[in-house]
Amino acid sequence: RLYSLANAMDLGELDAWLARTAEAVGERPCEFICELKIDGSSLVLTYERGVLARAATRGDGRVGEDVTANVRTIRDVPLRLRDDAVSEVSLPTSVEVRGEVYLPLASFDRLNAEQDLSGATPFANPRNAATGSLRQKDPQVTASRDLATFLYAIADPRALGISTQTGVLGWLGDAGFRVNPDVRSCSDAAAVREFCSAALEMRQRLPYEIDGVVVKVDSLSLQDELGYTSKAPRWAIAFKFPPE
């Protein structure tokens, strides 16, 4: 299942989540990891014996739309996992990874210019354009749209011997996936708030759109302890930026 994330709409709500998490963890050390929240469309990739077998949209969180043929045209999605990454672990037969597909701003501007020239309706924003491009019936149309990805999760990281979200991102990079470089490990709430404020200032300089920061407990064992509500993990929250 792909869970949604609970939202913190301001620093006060973020502080409340950090306080609840600290209370639940108690005296044990708790590191956080902060990742930019890419404003795109969720993507799930399944690799069988190291080879891309299936790509799906988020759908309802349990069942998504098969977009394998289209995703094979996205240049930064590896069709086969790198040997140096898989040789270091006993690779399970099937590995499922998760991330975001998005349209860079330069590609969005080019696409809308083409829409204008052809008399078609321009896309409202890069997120809608990415979603529409991913679900095209003709993979060649998807290939022409210059989609890109950032991967950030593994469905079962423990099967790969990974114990932290930092380790998840490291393995994804080693395996050939594109991982966002603007990530920060934070040892306390003050560092989390500092990163969120810095990311808001960074927003206008990035070549793609973000709409917040995702804050996660780094330890997978602490994530297990914190668990889930019926809708979202208790060990993560999305700090949302004001809409533009």
C-alpha positions in Angstrom: 0.0 0.0 0.0 1.1 3.6 -0.7 0.0 5.7 2.2 -0.7 9.4 2.0 1.3 11.8 4.3 -0.2 13.9 7.0 0.4 17.7 6.4 1.8 20.4 8.5 0.6 23.7 7.1 2.9 25.9 9.2 5.8 25.7 11.6 3.5 25.4 14.6 1.9 22.2 13.2 5.4 20.9 12.4 6.5 21.6 15.9 3.5 19.7 17.3 4.4 16.6 15.2 8.0 16.8 16.3 6.9 17.0 19.9 4.5 14.0 19.5 7.3 12.0 17.9 9.8 12.9 20.6 7.3 11.9 23.3 6.6 8.5 21.6 10.3 7.8 21.2 11.2 8.7 24.7 14.9 8.9 25.8 16.2 7.1 22.7 18.1 9.1 20.1 16.0 10.0 17.1 17.5 11.3 13.9 15.3 12.9 11.2 15.9 13.1 7.5 14.4 15.9 5.5 13.7 15.6 1.7 12.3 18.1 -0.7 8.7 17.3 -1.6 8.6 17.1 -5.4 5.4 18.4 -7.0 4.8 15.6 -9.5 3.1 12.2 -9.8 3.8 9.1 -7.6 5.4 6.2 -9.4 6.0 2.6 -8.3 8.6 0.5 -10.1 9.0 -3.3 -9.7 12.3 -5.1 -10.7 12.3 -8.8 -11.2 15.8 -10.3 -10.9 17.2 -6.8 -11.3 15.3 -6.0 -14.5 12.4 -3.5 -14.8 9.2 -5.6 -15.0 6.4 -3.2 -14.2 5.7 0.5 -13.6 2.4 1.8 -12.0 0.8 5.0 -11.0 -0.3 5.6 -7.4 -4.0 4.9 -8.2 -6.0 4.5 -5.0 -2.9 3.5 -2.9 -3.4 -0.2 -3.5 -4.1 -0.6 -7.2 -2.5 1.7 -9.8 -2.6 2.0 -13.6 0.0 0.0 -15.6 2.3 2.6 -17.3 5.3 0.3 -18.0 5.6 1.0 -21.7 5.6 4.8 -21.0 8.1 4.6 -18.1 10.6 2.7 -20.3 10.9 5.9 -22.3 12.0 8.0 -19.3 15.7 8.4 -19.7 16.7 8.4 -16.0 14.7 5.2 -15.1 17.2 2.3 -15.2 16.0 -0.7 -17.2 18.4 -2.9 -15.1 19.8 -2.3 -11.7 23.5 -1.6 -11.5 25.6 -4.7 -10.8 27.8 -3.1 -8.1 24.7 -2.3 -6.0 23.0 -5.6 -6.2 26.2 -7.6 -5.8 26.7 -6.3 -2.2 23.4 -7.8 -1.0 21.4 -11.0 -1.5 19.0 -9.4 -3.9 15.4 -10.6 -3.5 13.7 -11.9 -6.6 11.4 -8.9 -6.6 12.3 -5.3 -5.5 9.7 -2.5 -5.5 10.9 1.1 -5.4 8.9 4.2 -5.2 9.3 7.9 -6.1 8.0 10.8 -8.1 7.9 11.5 -11.8 7.9 15.2 -12.7 8.3 17.7 -15.6 11.2 20.1 -15.3 10.2 23.7 -15.7 12.1 24.2 -19.0 10.4 21.2 -20.4 7.0 22.5 -19.2 7.6 25.8 -20.9 8.6 24.1 -24.1 5.6 21.8 -24.0 3.1 24.7 -23.5 4.7 26.6 -26.3 4.1 23.6 -28.5 0.5 23.4 -27.2 0.0 27.1 -28.2 1.4 26.6 -31.7 -0.9 23.6 -32.3 -4.0 25.4 -30.9 -4.3 22.9 -28.0 -5.0 24.0 -24.4 -1.9 24.7 -22.4 -1.3 22.6 -19.3 -2.2 24.4 -16.0 1.0 23.4 -14.2 4.0 21.0 -14.4 2.3 18.5 -12.1 -0.8 18.1 -14.4 1.5 17.9 -17.4 3.6 15.1 -15.8 0.5 13.1 -14.9 -1.0 13.5 -18.3 2.3 12.6 -20.0 2.7 9.5 -17.9 -0.7 8.2 -18.9 -0.5 8.7 -22.6 -1.7 5.9 -24.8 1.3 6.3 -27.2 4.7 5.8 -25.5 6.3 8.0 -28.1 4.3 11.0 -26.8 5.6 10.3 -23.3 9.1 10.0 -24.7 8.8 13.5 -26.2 7.8 15.1 -23.0 11.3 15.0 -21.2 9.9 13.5 -17.9 12.3 13.0 -15.1 12.2 11.1 -11.7 13.5 11.2 -8.2 13.2 7.9 -6.2 13.0 7.9 -2.4 11.6 4.7 -1.1 11.9 0.9 -1.1 8.8 -1.2 -0.3 10.8 -3.7 1.8 14.2 -2.2 2.6 15.0 -4.8 5.3 15.1 -7.4 2.6 18.2 -5.6 1.3 19.7 -5.3 4.8 18.9 -1.6 5.1 18.1 -0.1 8.5 17.6 3.7 7.9 16.0 6.0 5.4 19.5 7.4 4.7 20.5 3.9 3.7 17.5 3.6 1.4 18.6 6.7 -0.5 22.1 5.5 -0.6 21.1 2.1 -2.1 18.8 3.7 -4.6 21.6 5.9 -5.9 24.0 3.0 -6.1 21.4 0.9 -8.0 21.2 3.6 -10.7 18.2 5.6 -9.7 18.1 9.4 -9.6 18.0 10.6 -6.0 17.4 14.2 -5.1 20.7 15.7 -3.7 19.0 18.3 -1.4 18.6 16.0 1.6 19.6 16.7 5.2 20.0 14.6 8.2 18.8 16.4 11.3 19.6 15.5 14.9 16.9 17.7 16.5 13.8 19.8 15.9 15.8 23.0 15.4 17.7 21.5 12.5 14.5 20.3 10.9 13.0 23.8 11.1 16.1 25.3 9.7 16.1 23.0 6.6 12.4 23.7 6.0 13.0 27.5 6.1 16.0 27.1 3.7 14.0 24.9 1.3 11.3 27.6 1.1 14.0 30.1 0.1 15.5 27.6 -2.4 12.1 27.0 -4.0 12.4 29.8 -6.6 15.9 28.7 -7.8 15.2 25.1 -8.5 14.6 23.8 -12.1 11.5 21.9 -11.0 8.6 22.6 -8.7 8.4 21.6 -5.0 5.5 22.2 -2.6 7.1 21.4 0.7 9.5 19.2 2.7 9.0 15.7 3.8 10.3 15.0 7.3 10.9 11.3 8.3 12.2 9.5 11.2 15.5 8.0 9.9 15.5 4.7 11.8 13.4 2.0 10.2 13.0 0.2 13.5 11.6 3.4 15.1 9.3 3.8 12.1 8.0 0.3 12.8 7.3 1.3 16.4 5.5 4.5 15.5 3.4 2.7 12.9 0.5 4.1 11.0 -2.9 5.7 11.4 -5.6 4.5 9.0 -4.4 7.0 6.4 -0.8 8.0 7.0 2.5 7.0 8.7 3.1 8.5 12.2 6.8 8.6 11.4 6.6 11.1 8.6 5.0 14.4 7.8 4.8 16.8 4.8 5.6 20.4 5.7 3.6 22.2 3.1 4.7 25.5 1.6 2.1 28.3 0.9 0.6 27.9 -2.5 2.0 30.1 -5.3 
